[in-house]
Amino acid sequence: MKKISILVPCYNEEENVVAMSNALVDELTTYLPHYDYEIVFIDNDSQDNTRPLIREICRQNARIKAIFNAKNFGQFNSPYYGLCQTTGDCTVMYCCDFQDPIEMLPQIVKEWEKGAKLVTCIKTQSEENKIMRFFRTIYYKLIKKMSTVDQIEHFTGFGLYDKSFTKVMSELKDPTPFLRGVVAELGYKRVSIPYTQQKRRAGKSHNNFFTLFDGAMLSFTSYTKVGLHLVTFAGMVLSCLSFLAGLGYLIYKILYWDRFTTGIAPVIIGMFFFNAIQLLFIGFVGEYVMSINTRVMNRPLVIEEERLNFEKEEDVAYESK
């Protein structure tokens, strides 16, 4: 009997975690009864009542497992680590907020049975804020144009991952993995399914400007060289323009030395302009350096505090060496 793993990353989801567990169990037992299953909640150090609720869920159903992180390791590390800990023949990842339609599970598994090693669910429509949707679309378009890898637009991680691919993921040893980029770069025989992203069932999103910016910079520094190329190219162009402007001023002063007065305004304007350009490009380079530094330190993805309902002989599948 084949085994399906369901991974549910969560953080402060006390209003959704029980309903999510019940919905997944109902879907699996009703529409996929010929499969064995496990549901793995990986909690990223929730500060509300999420963990006690997960404990009770695990107590009532041995097929539901839990990993409790020792602290919040970020929105990218925790789901990636969780995917590497599942034991099924395939793993389907769902957000705990019900924005990913539960009823799509049989369709996703069907594509896997046809031979797809990866099933990526693509948001073609969304009930989220239209302004946020607009900026997300611009981001995906830009990163796809600039990336050295063919990025997947509007893919959040919701989808199916064959066991052979999660094995590849666990062997990467990347301390700052970007799941969407890894799927685009290393994924093979991928099938995409369109869907409409639903509104959160309860609670509010924990994403803000800084977490979204962090994700954008992670993908930018991991899969593009445009920033560094832009710095080099702009430096060359601005150097040439500065030289030509200086040469022009010198020639004009020699020819009309008694009539030409430049004043200090052009100097001040030029100084502020070039300083702004320098700060922008230093920031670009700093993002790349920070990304390199994080990878060189090779810290572990996640430190676990506790596991529930895992067999003692099940080893941790992802370790940084």
C-alpha positions in Angstrom: 0.0 0.0 0.0 1.4 3.4 -1.0 1.7 6.0 1.6 0.8 9.7 1.2 2.4 12.3 3.5 0.7 15.6 4.2 3.0 18.4 5.5 1.3 21.4 7.2 3.7 24.2 8.3 2.1 26.4 10.9 2.8 29.4 13.1 0.1 30.8 15.5 -2.7 28.9 13.8 -4.8 28.0 16.9 -8.0 28.9 15.0 -7.2 26.7 12.1 -5.1 23.7 13.2 -7.9 21.5 14.4 -10.2 22.2 11.5 -7.3 21.6 9.1 -6.5 18.2 10.7 -10.2 17.1 10.5 -10.5 18.3 6.9 -7.4 16.4 5.7 -8.4 13.2 7.5 -11.9 13.4 6.0 -10.5 14.0 2.5 -8.0 11.1 2.8 -10.4 8.5 4.3 -13.2 9.5 1.9 -11.5 9.9 -1.4 -8.2 8.1 -1.0 -9.0 5.2 1.3 -6.7 2.8 -0.5 -3.6 4.8 0.6 -1.9 4.8 3.9 -1.2 8.3 5.2 0.5 10.5 7.7 -0.1 14.1 8.5 2.9 16.1 9.8 2.5 19.4 11.4 5.7 21.4 11.8 5.3 24.2 14.2 7.6 27.2 13.9 7.6 28.2 17.6 3.9 29.4 17.9 3.2 31.8 20.7 -0.5 31.0 21.0 -2.5 27.8 21.8 -1.4 26.0 18.6 1.0 23.5 20.2 -1.4 22.2 22.9 -4.0 21.7 20.2 -1.5 19.8 18.1 -0.6 17.6 21.1 -4.3 16.7 21.5 -4.7 15.9 17.8 -1.6 13.7 17.9 -2.9 11.9 21.0 -6.2 11.1 19.3 -4.7 9.9 16.0 -1.3 8.2 15.8 -1.1 8.9 12.1 -0.8 12.6 12.8 2.7 13.6 13.8 4.3 16.8 14.9 7.7 18.5 14.9 8.1 21.5 17.3 10.9 23.8 16.4 13.1 25.2 19.2 12.5 28.7 17.8 11.2 30.5 14.8 13.5 29.6 11.9 11.7 31.6 9.3 9.1 31.0 6.6 11.4 29.1 4.2 13.6 26.9 6.4 10.8 25.3 8.4 8.6 24.0 5.4 11.7 22.8 3.6 13.0 20.9 6.6 9.5 19.4 7.2 9.4 18.1 3.6 12.7 16.3 4.3 11.2 14.6 7.4 8.2 13.0 5.8 8.2 9.2 5.2 5.6 8.7 2.5 6.0 7.8 -1.1 5.0 11.3 -1.9 4.4 14.5 0.1 1.7 17.1 -0.4 2.3 20.4 1.3 -0.6 22.6 2.5 -0.7 25.9 4.3 -2.6 25.7 7.6 -4.8 28.7 6.7 -7.1 26.9 4.2 -6.0 29.1 1.3 -4.9 25.9 -0.5 -8.0 24.0 -1.5 -8.3 20.7 0.4 -10.5 19.2 -2.3 -7.7 19.3 -4.8 -5.9 16.5 -3.0 -7.3 13.6 -5.1 -6.5 15.5 -8.4 -3.0 16.1 -7.2 -2.4 12.4 -6.3 -3.9 11.4 -9.6 -1.3 13.3 -11.5 1.4 11.7 -9.4 0.0 8.2 -10.2 0.3 9.1 -13.9 4.0 9.6 -13.4 4.6 13.2 -12.4 7.4 13.5 -9.8 6.3 17.0 -9.0 2.9 18.6 -9.1 3.0 22.4 -8.8 -0.3 24.2 -8.0 -0.3 27.6 -9.7 -2.5 30.5 -8.4 -4.2 31.7 -11.6 -6.7 33.7 -9.5 -6.7 34.8 -5.9 -9.2 36.2 -3.3 -6.3 38.0 -1.6 -5.8 41.8 -1.6 -5.8 43.0 -5.2 -2.9 45.4 -4.6 -0.8 42.6 -3.1 -1.7 40.4 -6.0 -0.5 43.1 -8.4 2.8 43.5 -6.7 3.3 39.7 -6.5 2.7 39.5 -10.3 5.3 42.2 -11.0 7.8 40.4 -8.8 7.3 37.0 -10.5 7.6 38.6 -13.9 10.8 40.4 -12.9 12.5 37.4 -11.3 11.5 35.2 -14.2 13.1 37.6 -16.6 16.3 38.1 -14.6 16.8 34.6 -13.3 19.3 32.1 -14.7 16.6 29.5 -13.9 13.1 29.4 -15.4 11.2 30.4 -12.3 7.6 29.2 -11.7 5.1 32.1 -11.6 2.6 32.2 -8.7 3.9 29.0 -7.1 3.9 29.2 -3.4 5.0 25.6 -2.6 1.5 24.1 -2.5 1.8 20.8 -4.4 3.1 17.3 -4.4 6.7 16.2 -4.1 7.7 12.6 -4.9 9.9 10.8 -2.4 12.8 10.7 -5.0 12.7 14.5 -5.1 12.5 15.0 -1.3 15.6 12.8 -1.1 17.4 15.2 -3.5 16.3 18.1 -1.3 17.7 16.5 1.8 21.0 16.0 0.1 21.5 19.6 -0.9 22.8 20.8 2.5 21.8 24.4 1.8 21.3 26.3 5.0 19.1 28.9 3.3 17.0 27.0 0.7 14.5 28.7 -1.5 12.0 26.0 -2.2 10.4 27.5 -5.2 13.8 28.1 -6.8 14.9 24.5 -6.0 11.8 23.1 -7.6 12.4 25.2 -10.7 16.1 24.4 -10.9 16.2 20.7 -10.0 12.6 19.5 -10.5 12.0 16.9 -13.2 8.8 15.9 -15.1 6.6 18.6 -13.5 2.9 18.9 -14.0 1.1 22.2 -13.1 -2.5 22.5 -11.9 -4.2 25.9 -11.9 -6.3 26.9 -8.9 -8.0 29.9 -7.2 -6.4 30.8 -3.9 -9.0 31.1 -1.2 -9.2 33.6 1.7 -7.9 32.6 5.0 -10.5 30.7 7.0 -9.5 32.5 10.2 -6.7 34.6 11.7 -4.5 36.9 9.8 -1.4 36.5 7.7 2.0 36.7 9.4 3.7 38.1 6.3 4.6 41.7 6.3 6.8 44.0 4.1 10.0 42.8 5.7 9.3 39.0 5.4 8.2 39.5 1.8 11.3 41.6 1.0 13.4 38.9 2.6 11.9 36.3 0.4 12.4 38.5 -2.7 16.0 39.1 -1.9 16.6 35.4 -1.2 15.4 34.5 -4.6 17.2 37.4 -6.2 20.6 36.6 -4.8 20.2 32.8 -5.2 19.1 32.8 -8.8 20.1 36.0 -10.6 23.3 37.7 -11.5 21.6 40.9 -12.7 22.4 42.9 -9.6 26.1 42.4 -9.9 26.0 42.9 -13.7 24.0 46.1 -13.2 26.5 47.4 -10.7 29.4 46.8 -13.1 27.6 48.2 -16.2 26.3 51.3 -14.4 29.7 52.0 -12.9 31.2 52.0 -16.4 28.5 54.2 -17.9 28.6 56.7 -15.1 32.4 56.8 -15.1 32.3 57.6 -18.8 29.6 60.2 -18.4 31.5 61.9 -15.5 34.7 62.0 -17.6 32.9 63.5 -20.6 31.1 66.0 -18.4 34.3 67.0 -16.7 36.1 67.3 -20.1 33.3 69.4 -21.5 33.5 71.8 -18.5 37.2 72.1 -18.8 37.1 72.8 -22.6 34.3 75.3 -22.1 36.2 77.1 -19.3 39.4 77.3 -21.4 37.5 78.8 -24.3 35.3 81.1 -22.3 37.3 81.5 -19.1 36.1 85.1 -18.5 32.4 84.5 -19.1 31.8 80.9 -17.9 31.0 80.5 -14.1 29.8 77.0 -13.1 28.9 77.8 -9.5 28.7 75.1 -6.8 25.1 73.8 -7.6 26.2 71.3 -10.3 28.9 69.9 -7.9 26.4 69.4 -5.1 23.8 67.9 -7.4 26.3 65.5 -8.9 27.7 64.6 -5.4 24.2 63.6 -4.1 23.4 61.7 -7.3 26.5 59.6 -7.3 26.4 59.0 -3.5 22.8 57.7 -4.0 23.9 55.4 -6.8 26.8 54.1 -4.6 24.5 53.4 -1.7 22.1 51.5 -3.9 24.8 49.3 -5.4 26.6 48.8 -2.1 23.2 47.5 -0.9 23.0 45.1 -3.9 26.5 43.8 -3.3 25.7 43.5 0.5 22.7 41.3 -0.2 25.0 38.9 -2.2 27.7 39.0 0.5 25.1 38.3 3.2 23.8 35.3 1.2 27.3 33.9 0.8 28.1 34.5 4.4 25.0 32.6 5.6 25.8 29.6 3.3 29.5 29.5 4.4 28.5 29.4 8.1 26.4 26.3 7.2 24.1 26.5 10.1 21.4 23.8 10.5 18.0 24.5 8.9 16.1 23.9 12.1 16.7 22.8 15.6 14.0 20.5 16.9 12.6 20.8 20.4 10.3 17.8 20.3 8.7 15.2 18.0 5.3 13.5 18.5 4.2 10.1 17.1 7.5 9.5 15.2 9.0 6.1 15.6 12.2 6.2 17.6 14.2 4.6 14.8 13.2 7.3 12.3 16.4 9.4 11.9 16.4 13.1 11.1 16.6 13.1 7.3 18.4 16.5 6.9 21.5 17.3 8.8 24.1 20.0 8.1 27.6 18.7 8.1 
